[in-house]
């Protein structure tokens, strides 16, 4: 079960790797909202549910990043409450310094320092999901998110020039630096 939206690239790569290893998983998607205003964790709720029944089945939750743990704990408990035999968690990034609840991933790609990251499916203001790498956003991410929301709402563009992102909006260009993670 891929937790949308940020996990879709990681989930696709993981599912292809599972296929290459001779496994044939069923694929489901769930959209969970765990954000209040801005990027702070708030109430957790299901926006789009899975279509399949999980009763008596082993479930693998796939997410992009484990931070506070609120979203994945909620989703794991939801699956267990529906009778899943087991629920394992796979995440691309584990930002354990931000954990607010008792939960750990069963499978982790990388430990993530306390940086705001985008790319490889992760976004800020619905932008940068398409970047083929995980980048670190530096500068005022709140202002960048506001500028990007304005840009996207008005059909303006942004460019990625070797890690230097310029947002183009009617004479109000804003800049953020994105560095490629090792």
Order of alpha helices (4+ residues) and beta strands (2+ residues): beta-alpha-beta-beta-beta-alpha-beta-beta-beta-beta-alpha-beta-beta-beta
